[in-house]
Amino acid sequence: MTVEAIQEAIVQLSDVERRALAEWLDELEEDAWDRQMEQDFSPGGRGAKLIAEAEADIAAGRTRPLEDMLAEIDQRKLH
């Protein structure tokens, strides 16, 4: 089946059917994204180095709590 044939079939769907298809496609994409993130940030993945760097920064005390950073941003907005 070609993309064009699928598109033609989608045009024939009712609004309810098209919304259901769109929701299914969204879920499919979300699942694919989750799998890719899991793969990228697992040991040996493309993001593993970033995880190691972040863990080293935390261990060395080179980080600040998120709450402190957000409070600082809020203070800047007030001034």
DSSP file (Angstrom, degrees, kcal/mol; ACC not computed):
  #  RESIDUE AA STRUCTURE BP1 BP2  ACC     N-H-->O    O-->H-N    N-H-->O    O-->H-N    TCO  KAPPA ALPHA  PHI   PSI    X-CA   Y-CA   Z-CA
    1    1 A M              0   0    0      0, 0.0     2,-0.2     0, 0.0     3,-0.0   0.000 360.0 360.0 360.0 136.9    0.0    0.0    0.0
    2    2 A T     >  -     0   0    0      1,-0.1     4,-2.1     4,-0.0     5,-0.2  -0.494 360.0-114.6 -92.1 162.5    1.3    3.4   -0.9
    3    3 A V  H  > S+     0   0    0      1,-0.2     4,-2.8     2,-0.2     5,-0.2   0.893 118.7  55.6 -60.1 -39.7    1.3    6.6    1.2
    4    4 A E  H  > S+     0   0    0      1,-0.2     4,-2.4     2,-0.2    -1,-0.2   0.901 106.6  49.3 -61.6 -41.1   -1.0    8.1   -1.4
    5    5 A A  H  > S+     0   0    0      2,-0.2     4,-2.0     1,-0.2    -1,-0.2   0.892 111.5  49.4 -65.4 -39.7   -3.5    5.2   -1.0
    6    6 A I  H  X S+     0   0    0     -4,-2.1     4,-2.5     2,-0.2    -2,-0.2   0.927 110.6  50.2 -64.9 -44.1   -3.4    5.6    2.7
    7    7 A Q  H  X S+     0   0    0     -4,-2.8     4,-2.1     1,-0.2    -2,-0.2   0.914 109.8  50.5 -60.5 -43.1   -4.0    9.3    2.4
    8    8 A E  H  X S+     0   0    0     -4,-2.4     4,-0.8     1,-0.2    -1,-0.2   0.889 111.2  49.0 -62.4 -38.7   -7.0    8.7    0.1
    9    9 A A  H >< S+     0   0    0     -4,-2.0     3,-0.6     1,-0.2     4,-0.4   0.890 108.5  53.4 -67.7 -39.1   -8.4    6.2    2.6
   10   10 A I  H >< S+     0   0    0     -4,-2.5     3,-1.6     1,-0.2    -2,-0.2   0.893 102.2  58.2 -63.3 -39.7   -8.0    8.7    5.5
   11   11 A V  H 3< S+     0   0    0     -4,-2.1    -1,-0.2     1,-0.3    -2,-0.2   0.808 102.7  55.8 -59.3 -29.1   -9.9   11.3    3.5
   12   12 A Q  T << S+     0   0    0     -4,-0.8    -1,-0.3    -3,-0.6    -2,-0.2   0.580  87.6 103.8 -81.2 -10.0  -12.9    8.9    3.4
   13   13 A L  S <  S-     0   0    0     -3,-1.6     2,-0.1    -4,-0.4    -3,-0.0  -0.327  75.9-112.6 -71.7 153.6  -13.0    8.5    7.2
   14   14 A S     >  -     0   0    0      1,-0.1     4,-2.8    -2,-0.0     5,-0.2  -0.331  34.9-101.9 -73.3 167.5  -15.6   10.1    9.3
   15   15 A D  H  > S+     0   0    0      1,-0.2     4,-2.4     2,-0.2     5,-0.2   0.911 124.5  49.6 -57.4 -43.5  -14.5   12.9   11.7
   16   16 A V  H  > S+     0   0    0      1,-0.2     4,-2.2     2,-0.2    -1,-0.2   0.924 112.8  46.2 -63.3 -45.3  -14.8   10.4   14.6
   17   17 A E  H  > S+     0   0    0      1,-0.2     4,-2.4     2,-0.2    -2,-0.2   0.894 112.1  51.1 -64.9 -39.9  -12.7    7.8   12.8
   18   18 A R  H  X S+     0   0    0     -4,-2.8     4,-2.5     2,-0.2    -2,-0.2   0.896 110.4  48.9 -66.0 -39.7  -10.1   10.4   11.7
   19   19 A R  H  X S+     0   0    0     -4,-2.4     4,-2.5     2,-0.2    -2,-0.2   0.906 111.0  50.5 -64.7 -41.2   -9.7   11.6   15.3
   20   20 A A  H  X S+     0   0    0     -4,-2.2     4,-2.2     2,-0.2    -2,-0.2   0.909 111.5  48.2 -63.1 -41.7   -9.4    8.0   16.6
   21   21 A L  H  X S+     0   0    0     -4,-2.4     4,-2.8     2,-0.2    -2,-0.2   0.917 110.6  51.1 -63.8 -43.3   -6.7    7.4   13.9
   22   22 A A  H  X S+     0   0    0     -4,-2.5     4,-2.4     1,-0.2    -2,-0.2   0.905 110.3  49.2 -61.7 -41.8   -4.9   10.7   14.9
   23   23 A E  H  X S+     0   0    0     -4,-2.5     4,-2.3     2,-0.2    -1,-0.2   0.911 111.5  49.5 -63.5 -41.8   -4.9    9.6   18.5
   24   24 A W  H  X S+     0   0    0     -4,-2.2     4,-2.4     2,-0.2    -2,-0.2   0.918 111.0  49.2 -63.3 -44.0   -3.5    6.2   17.6
   25   25 A L  H  X S+     0   0    0     -4,-2.8     4,-2.5     2,-0.2    -2,-0.2   0.894 109.5  52.6 -63.1 -39.8   -0.8    7.8   15.5
   26   26 A D  H  X S+     0   0    0     -4,-2.4     4,-2.6     2,-0.2    -2,-0.2   0.928 110.5  47.4 -60.0 -45.2    0.1   10.1   18.4
   27   27 A E  H  X S+     0   0    0     -4,-2.3     4,-2.5     2,-0.2    -2,-0.2   0.897 110.4  52.6 -62.8 -40.5    0.4    7.2   20.7
   28   28 A L  H  X S+     0   0    0     -4,-2.4     4,-2.0     2,-0.2    -1,-0.2   0.918 111.6  45.7 -61.1 -44.4    2.5    5.3   18.2
   29   29 A E  H  X S+     0   0    0     -4,-2.5     4,-2.6     2,-0.2    -2,-0.2   0.895 111.4  52.2 -66.6 -40.8    4.9    8.3   17.9
   30   30 A E  H  X S+     0   0    0     -4,-2.6     4,-2.6     1,-0.2    -2,-0.2   0.911 110.1  48.9 -62.1 -42.0    5.1    8.7   21.6
   31   31 A D  H  X S+     0   0    0     -4,-2.5     4,-2.3     2,-0.2    -1,-0.2   0.902 111.3  49.4 -63.7 -41.1    6.0    5.1   22.0
   32   32 A A  H  X S+     0   0    0     -4,-2.0     4,-2.3     2,-0.2    -2,-0.2   0.905 111.1  50.2 -64.5 -41.0    8.7    5.4   19.3
   33   33 A W  H  X S+     0   0    0     -4,-2.6     4,-2.7     2,-0.2     5,-0.2   0.927 110.2  50.2 -61.9 -45.7   10.1    8.5   21.1
   34   34 A D  H  X S+     0   0    0     -4,-2.6     4,-2.5     1,-0.2    -2,-0.2   0.915 111.0  48.8 -59.6 -44.2   10.2    6.7   24.4
   35   35 A R  H  X S+     0   0    0     -4,-2.3     4,-2.3     1,-0.2    -1,-0.2   0.903 111.9  49.1 -63.2 -41.1   12.0    3.7   22.9
   36   36 A Q  H  X S+     0   0    0     -4,-2.3     4,-2.9     2,-0.2    -2,-0.2   0.914 111.9  48.0 -65.9 -42.9   14.5    6.1   21.2
   37   37 A M  H  X S+     0   0    0     -4,-2.7     4,-2.2     2,-0.2    -2,-0.2   0.911 111.6  50.7 -63.7 -41.9   15.2    8.0   24.5
   38   38 A E  H  < S+     0   0    0     -4,-2.5     4,-0.3    -5,-0.2    -2,-0.2   0.915 113.8  45.0 -61.1 -43.3   15.6    4.7   26.4
   39   39 A Q  H >< S+     0   0    0     -4,-2.3     3,-0.9     1,-0.2    -2,-0.2   0.919 113.1  50.0 -66.9 -44.3   18.1    3.5   23.8
   40   40 A D  H 3< S+     0   0    0     -4,-2.9     7,-3.0     1,-0.2     8,-0.7   0.848 116.6  40.1 -64.8 -35.0   20.0    6.8   23.7
   41   41 A F  T 3< S+     0   0    0     -4,-2.2    -1,-0.2     6,-0.2    -2,-0.2   0.241  92.5 100.8-105.2  14.2   20.4    7.1   27.4
   42   42 A S  S X  S-     0   0    0     -3,-0.9     3,-3.0    -4,-0.3     6,-0.3  -0.539  95.9 -67.2 -85.8 163.0   21.1    3.4   28.2
   43   43 A P  T 3  S+     0   0    0      0, 0.0    -1,-0.2     0, 0.0     3,-0.1  -0.272 128.2  15.8 -52.8 129.0   24.7    2.4   28.8
   44   44 A G  T 3  S+     0   0    0      1,-0.3    -3,-0.1    -3,-0.1    -4,-0.0   0.328 100.1 127.6  87.9  -7.4   26.6    2.8   25.5
   45   45 A G  S X  S-     0   0    0     -3,-3.0     3,-1.2    -7,-0.1     4,-0.4  -0.212  78.0 -97.9 -76.8 172.3   23.9    4.9   24.0
   46   46 A R  T 3  S+     0   0    0      1,-0.3     3,-0.3     2,-0.1     4,-0.2   0.790 123.9  43.3 -61.8 -29.4   24.4    8.3   22.4
   47   47 A G  T 3> S+     0   0    0     -7,-3.0     4,-1.8     1,-0.2     3,-0.3   0.429  83.8  96.9 -97.2   0.7   23.4   10.2   25.5
   48   48 A A  H <> S+     0   0    0     -3,-1.2     4,-2.4    -8,-0.7    -1,-0.2   0.862  81.5  55.8 -59.2 -36.6   25.3    8.0   28.0
   49   49 A K  H  > S+     0   0    0     -4,-0.4     4,-2.5    -3,-0.3    -1,-0.2   0.897 105.6  51.7 -63.4 -39.8   28.1   10.5   28.1
   50   50 A L  H  > S+     0   0    0     -3,-0.3     4,-2.5    -4,-0.2    -1,-0.2   0.900 109.3  49.8 -63.5 -40.6   25.7   13.3   29.1
   51   51 A I  H  X S+     0   0    0     -4,-1.8     4,-2.6     2,-0.2    -2,-0.2   0.926 111.1  49.4 -62.7 -44.8   24.4   11.2   31.9
   52   52 A A  H  X S+     0   0    0     -4,-2.4     4,-2.1     1,-0.2    -2,-0.2   0.901 111.5  49.2 -62.3 -41.3   28.0   10.5   33.1
   53   53 A E  H  X S+     0   0    0     -4,-2.5     4,-2.4     2,-0.2    -1,-0.2   0.919 111.8  48.4 -64.2 -43.8   28.8   14.2   32.9
   54   54 A A  H  X S+     0   0    0     -4,-2.5     4,-2.4     1,-0.2    -2,-0.2   0.916 111.3  49.8 -63.7 -43.0   25.7   15.2   34.9
   55   55 A E  H  X S+     0   0    0     -4,-2.6     4,-2.5     1,-0.2    -1,-0.2   0.891 111.2  49.7 -63.2 -38.5   26.4   12.5   37.5
   56   56 A A  H  X S+     0   0    0     -4,-2.1     4,-2.1     2,-0.2    -2,-0.2   0.905 110.2  50.6 -66.2 -41.4   30.0   13.8   37.9
   57   57 A D  H  <>S+     0   0    0     -4,-2.4     5,-2.8     2,-0.2     4,-0.4   0.906 111.9  47.5 -62.5 -41.8   28.8   17.4   38.2
   58   58 A I  H ><5S+     0   0    0     -4,-2.4     3,-1.3     1,-0.2     5,-0.2   0.939 112.0  49.3 -64.3 -46.9   26.4   16.4   40.9
   59   59 A A  H 3<5S+     0   0    0     -4,-2.5    -1,-0.2     1,-0.3    -2,-0.2   0.846 112.2  48.8 -61.7 -34.4   29.0   14.3   42.8
   60   60 A A  T 3<5S-     0   0    0     -4,-2.1    -1,-0.3    -5,-0.2    -2,-0.2   0.461 115.0-115.6 -86.0  -1.4   31.4   17.3   42.6
   61   61 A G  T < 5S+     0   0    0     -3,-1.3    -3,-0.2    -4,-0.4    -2,-0.1   0.759  74.4 133.2  75.1  24.5   28.8   19.7   43.9
   62   62 A R      < +     0   0    0     -5,-2.8     2,-0.3    -6,-0.2    -4,-0.2   0.157  53.1  77.9 -92.6  18.9   28.7   21.8   40.7
   63   63 A T        -     0   0    0     -6,-0.3    -9,-0.0    -5,-0.2     3,-0.0  -0.814  64.8-144.6-123.4 164.7   25.0   21.8   40.5
   64   64 A R        -     0   0    0     -2,-0.3    -2,-0.0     2,-0.0     5,-0.0  -0.941  35.2 -93.7-125.1 150.0   22.2   23.8   42.3
   65   65 A P    >>  -     0   0    0      0, 0.0     4,-1.7     0, 0.0     3,-0.5  -0.356  31.1-126.8 -60.8 141.8   18.8   22.5   43.3
   66   66 A L  H 3> S+     0   0    0      1,-0.2     4,-2.7     2,-0.2     5,-0.2   0.872 109.0  60.2 -57.2 -39.4   16.1   23.2   40.7
   67   67 A E  H 3> S+     0   0    0      1,-0.2     4,-2.3     2,-0.2    -1,-0.2   0.889 104.1  50.2 -58.8 -39.6   14.0   25.0   43.3
   68   68 A D  H <> S+     0   0    0     -3,-0.5     4,-2.1     2,-0.2    -1,-0.2   0.911 111.3  48.0 -64.7 -42.7   16.7   27.5   43.9
   69   69 A M  H  X S+     0   0    0     -4,-1.7     4,-2.0     2,-0.2    -2,-0.2   0.906 112.3  48.6 -65.7 -41.5   17.1   28.2   40.2
   70   70 A L  H  X S+     0   0    0     -4,-2.7     4,-2.4     1,-0.2    -1,-0.2   0.894 110.1  51.8 -65.9 -39.2   13.4   28.6   39.7
   71   71 A A  H  X S+     0   0    0     -4,-2.3     4,-2.2    -5,-0.2    -1,-0.2   0.893 108.6  51.9 -63.3 -39.4   13.2   31.0   42.7
   72   72 A E  H  X S+     0   0    0     -4,-2.1     4,-2.0     2,-0.2    -2,-0.2   0.907 109.4  49.3 -63.0 -42.5   16.0   33.1   41.2
   73   73 A I  H  X S+     0   0    0     -4,-2.0     4,-1.9     1,-0.2    -2,-0.2   0.922 109.9  51.4 -63.0 -44.0   14.1   33.3   37.9
   74   74 A D  H  X S+     0   0    0     -4,-2.4     4,-1.4     1,-0.2    -2,-0.2   0.898 108.6  51.7 -59.9 -40.7   10.9   34.3   39.7
   75   75 A Q  H  X S+     0   0    0     -4,-2.2     4,-0.9     1,-0.2    -1,-0.2   0.893 107.3  52.4 -63.5 -40.2   12.8   37.1   41.6
   76   76 A R  H >< S+     0   0    0     -4,-2.0     3,-0.5     1,-0.2    -1,-0.2   0.870 106.1  54.5 -63.8 -36.5   14.2   38.4   38.3
   77   77 A K  H 3< S+     0   0    0     -4,-1.9    -1,-0.2     1,-0.2    -2,-0.2   0.836 104.2  55.3 -66.1 -31.7   10.7   38.6   36.9
   78   78 A L  H 3<        0   0    0     -4,-1.4    -1,-0.2     1,-0.2    -2,-0.2   0.720 360.0 360.0 -73.9 -21.0    9.6   40.7   39.9
   79   79 A H    <<        0   0    0     -4,-0.9    -1,-0.2    -3,-0.5    -2,-0.2   0.430 360.0 360.0-102.2 360.0   12.3   43.3   39.3
